[in-house]
Amino acid sequence: MLLEANFTLHIGASASLSLALAPDEVARALTGTPVFTVCNSSNEFVLVSDPATGLRSLGLLCFRSEDADALLTHVRMRQPVVGRGAKVVPITLDQVYMLKAEGIAFRFLPDPLQIKNALELKSGLTAFDGVPVFQSDLLVVKKQKKRYCPIYFQKVFTIFAFLAQEDIERELTKASKTSRGSALSKQIMVGSLEDVLKKMEMNERNSGWDDLIFIPPGKSLNQHINEVSA
């Protein structure tokens, strides 16, 4: 699979005539990845204004807890009544996706470091739209007769995952020690979480897009598969 700008998915066989992926199937691929939001004293999302409509109808989701803390401070300053009992609350992306399927609107605040990493991989770009995700065909694995295409939220962890693979070690023998870092980066592709989810929603089962699994920051593919399969 290639996470290029147009998100083309390369697969060996043509997709069978089957039903499109259901919301719960897409959500399953997102299981376990935490994001952070601000809730009021009733555990309801604190909403912010949508720039397009001016209506207070968006829930903000942060990939870093410190960004959520900053959002909480902002809420307490701008909405003191709401902010009095407000707090930062973790929620997983699969839960967010199912709420989105029910019509609740969210906006993500990505990790600025990963935006920087994405721009380094996308030479010539000065801005990145969406939440960066990183992937490589060299990290696709088969376990228990199922194919997994891991999608990472951190570029650095993707490189560490490379170093855990015997196949990539053989590839890297072709590159000198001084160019090893750049050789790894050339194998890493970047896209946006939002576009990947749209592609998953548009495609059918057995098309290859149902092989995607999003790896929470700091976890390995094997660790995450074992946790979600337990």
C-alpha positions as CSV (number, residue, x, y, z in Angstrom):
1,M,0.0,0.0,0.0
2,L,1.2,3.5,-0.7
3,L,0.2,6.5,1.3
4,E,1.0,9.0,-1.4
5,A,-0.8,12.3,-2.0
6,N,-3.6,10.6,-3.9
7,F,-3.6,7.6,-1.5
8,T,-3.4,4.9,-4.2
9,L,-3.6,1.4,-2.7
10,H,-1.5,-1.2,-4.7
11,I,-2.8,-4.8,-4.2
12,G,-2.0,-8.0,-6.0
13,A,-5.6,-9.1,-6.8
14,S,-8.7,-7.2,-7.9
15,A,-11.2,-6.4,-5.3
16,S,-14.1,-8.8,-5.0
17,L,-17.7,-7.7,-5.4
18,S,-18.5,-7.3,-1.7
19,L,-20.1,-4.8,0.7
20,A,-18.2,-1.6,1.6
21,L,-16.6,-1.4,5.0
22,A,-19.0,-0.8,7.8
23,P,-18.4,2.0,10.4
24,D,-17.6,-0.6,13.1
25,E,-15.0,-2.3,10.8
26,V,-13.2,1.0,10.2
27,A,-13.4,1.8,13.9
28,R,-11.8,-1.5,14.7
29,A,-8.7,-0.5,12.8
30,L,-8.4,2.5,15.1
31,T,-8.7,0.6,18.4
32,G,-6.5,1.7,21.3
33,T,-5.0,5.0,20.0
34,P,-5.7,7.7,22.6
35,V,-6.5,11.4,21.9
36,F,-7.4,14.0,24.5
37,T,-10.3,16.4,24.7
38,V,-11.9,18.8,27.1
39,C,-15.2,17.9,28.8
40,N,-17.5,19.8,31.1
41,S,-18.6,18.7,34.6
42,S,-21.3,16.5,33.0
43,N,-18.6,14.7,30.8
44,E,-20.0,16.4,27.7
45,F,-17.6,17.6,25.0
46,V,-16.8,21.3,25.3
47,L,-17.5,22.6,21.8
48,V,-15.8,25.4,19.9
49,S,-17.0,27.6,17.0
50,D,-16.8,26.2,13.5
51,P,-15.0,28.8,11.4
52,A,-17.2,27.9,8.4
53,T,-20.5,28.5,10.1
54,G,-19.6,30.5,13.3
55,L,-21.7,28.0,15.3
56,R,-20.3,26.3,18.4
57,S,-20.4,22.8,17.0
58,L,-16.9,21.3,17.0
59,G,-15.2,19.1,19.5
60,L,-11.4,19.5,19.5
61,L,-9.2,16.4,19.8
62,C,-5.5,16.6,20.7
63,F,-2.9,14.0,20.0
64,R,-0.7,15.4,22.8
65,S,-2.0,15.8,26.4
66,E,-0.1,19.1,26.8
67,D,-2.1,20.5,23.9
68,A,-5.3,19.5,25.7
69,D,-4.1,21.1,28.8
70,A,-3.6,24.3,26.9
71,L,-7.1,24.0,25.4
72,L,-8.5,23.6,28.9
73,T,-6.7,26.8,30.0
74,H,-8.2,28.6,27.0
75,V,-11.7,27.3,27.8
76,R,-11.4,28.5,31.4
77,M,-10.4,32.0,30.3
78,R,-13.0,32.3,27.5
79,Q,-15.9,30.4,29.1
80,P,-15.4,30.7,32.8
81,V,-18.8,29.2,33.7
82,V,-18.1,26.1,31.5
83,G,-14.5,26.0,32.5
84,R,-15.2,25.8,36.2
85,G,-15.8,22.1,36.1
86,A,-14.0,21.3,32.8
87,K,-11.3,18.7,32.6
88,V,-9.0,16.9,30.1
89,V,-10.4,13.5,29.2
90,P,-8.8,10.8,27.1
91,I,-10.8,9.0,24.5
92,T,-9.7,6.4,21.9
93,L,-9.9,7.0,18.1
94,D,-12.3,4.1,17.6
95,Q,-14.8,5.8,20.0
96,V,-14.3,9.1,18.2
97,Y,-15.0,7.5,14.9
98,M,-18.3,5.9,16.1
99,L,-19.4,9.3,17.5
100,K,-18.5,10.9,14.1
101,A,-20.7,8.2,12.4
102,E,-23.5,9.4,14.6
103,G,-23.1,13.0,13.3
104,I,-20.9,14.6,16.0
105,A,-18.3,16.8,14.4
106,F,-14.6,16.9,15.5
107,R,-11.4,18.6,14.6
108,F,-8.0,17.1,15.3
109,L,-5.0,19.0,16.6
110,P,-2.0,17.0,15.4
111,D,1.4,16.8,17.0
112,P,3.5,19.7,15.6
113,L,6.6,17.4,15.5
114,Q,4.9,14.9,13.3
115,I,3.8,17.8,11.0
116,K,7.4,18.8,10.7
117,N,8.4,15.1,10.0
118,A,5.7,14.9,7.3
119,L,6.9,18.1,5.6
120,E,10.4,16.7,5.5
121,L,9.1,13.7,3.7
122,K,7.0,15.8,1.3
123,S,9.7,18.0,-0.1
124,G,8.4,21.3,-1.6
125,L,5.4,21.5,0.7
126,T,5.2,24.3,3.3
127,A,2.0,23.2,5.0
128,F,0.4,19.8,5.8
129,D,-3.4,19.4,5.9
130,G,-4.6,16.9,8.5
131,V,-3.1,14.5,10.9
132,P,0.1,12.9,9.5
133,V,0.3,9.1,9.4
134,F,3.3,7.1,8.2
135,Q,3.5,3.7,6.5
136,S,5.8,1.4,4.5
137,D,5.1,-1.7,2.4
138,L,8.2,-3.2,4.1
139,L,6.3,-3.4,7.4
140,V,3.3,-5.4,6.1
141,V,3.1,-8.7,7.9
142,K,0.9,-11.8,8.0
143,K,-0.1,-13.3,11.3
144,Q,-2.6,-16.1,11.8
145,K,-3.5,-16.0,8.1
146,K,-4.4,-12.3,8.3
147,R,-2.6,-9.5,6.5
148,Y,-1.7,-6.4,8.5
149,C,-0.7,-3.0,7.0
150,P,0.5,-1.0,10.0
151,I,-0.1,2.8,10.0
152,Y,1.9,4.8,12.5
153,F,1.3,8.2,14.0
154,Q,5.1,8.8,14.6
155,K,7.8,8.8,12.0
156,V,10.5,8.0,14.5
157,F,8.7,4.9,15.7
158,T,8.2,3.8,12.1
159,I,12.0,3.8,11.7
160,F,12.4,1.8,14.9
161,A,9.9,-0.7,13.4
162,F,12.1,-1.0,10.3
163,L,15.1,-1.9,12.4
164,A,13.1,-4.8,14.0
165,Q,12.6,-6.4,10.6
166,E,15.1,-8.9,9.2
167,D,14.1,-8.0,5.6
168,I,14.9,-4.3,6.0
169,E,18.3,-5.2,7.5
170,R,19.1,-7.0,4.3
171,E,17.9,-4.0,2.3
172,L,20.0,-1.7,4.4
173,T,23.2,-3.6,3.7
174,K,23.0,-2.0,0.3
175,A,23.4,1.4,1.8
176,S,26.4,2.8,3.6
177,K,26.3,3.5,7.4
178,T,26.3,7.2,6.7
179,S,23.3,7.1,4.4
180,R,21.3,4.6,6.5
181,G,19.0,7.2,7.9
182,S,18.1,8.6,4.5
183,A,17.7,5.1,3.1
184,L,15.1,4.4,5.8
185,S,13.3,7.7,5.2
186,K,13.0,7.0,1.5
187,Q,11.0,3.8,2.4
188,I,8.5,5.7,4.6
189,M,5.4,7.3,3.0
190,V,3.2,9.9,4.6
191,G,-0.5,10.7,4.2
192,S,-3.3,12.2,6.4
193,L,-5.5,10.3,8.8
194,E,-8.5,12.0,7.4
195,D,-7.9,10.9,3.8
196,V,-7.0,7.4,4.8
197,L,-10.3,7.0,6.7
198,K,-12.2,8.4,3.7
199,K,-10.5,5.8,1.5
200,M,-11.4,3.0,3.9
201,E,-15.1,4.2,3.9
202,M,-15.2,4.2,0.1
203,N,-13.6,0.8,-0.5
204,E,-14.9,-2.8,-0.2
205,R,-13.9,-5.7,2.0
206,N,-11.0,-7.6,0.5
207,S,-9.8,-4.5,-1.4
208,G,-6.7,-4.2,0.8
209,W,-7.9,-1.2,2.8
210,D,-9.4,-3.5,5.4
211,D,-5.9,-4.7,6.2
212,L,-5.0,-1.4,7.8
213,I,-4.3,-1.3,11.5
214,F,-3.4,2.0,13.3
215,I,-0.6,1.5,15.8
216,P,-0.8,3.7,19.0
217,P,2.3,5.8,19.6
218,G,4.9,3.9,21.6
219,K,3.6,0.4,20.8
220,S,5.0,-2.2,18.4
221,L,2.9,-3.9,15.8
222,N,3.1,-7.3,17.6
223,Q,2.2,-5.8,20.9
224,H,-0.8,-4.0,19.5
225,I,-2.1,-7.0,17.5
226,N,-1.8,-9.2,20.7
227,E,-3.7,-6.6,22.7
228,V,-6.6,-6.1,20.2
229,S,-6.8,-9.9,19.6
230,A,-7.0,-10.8,23.2
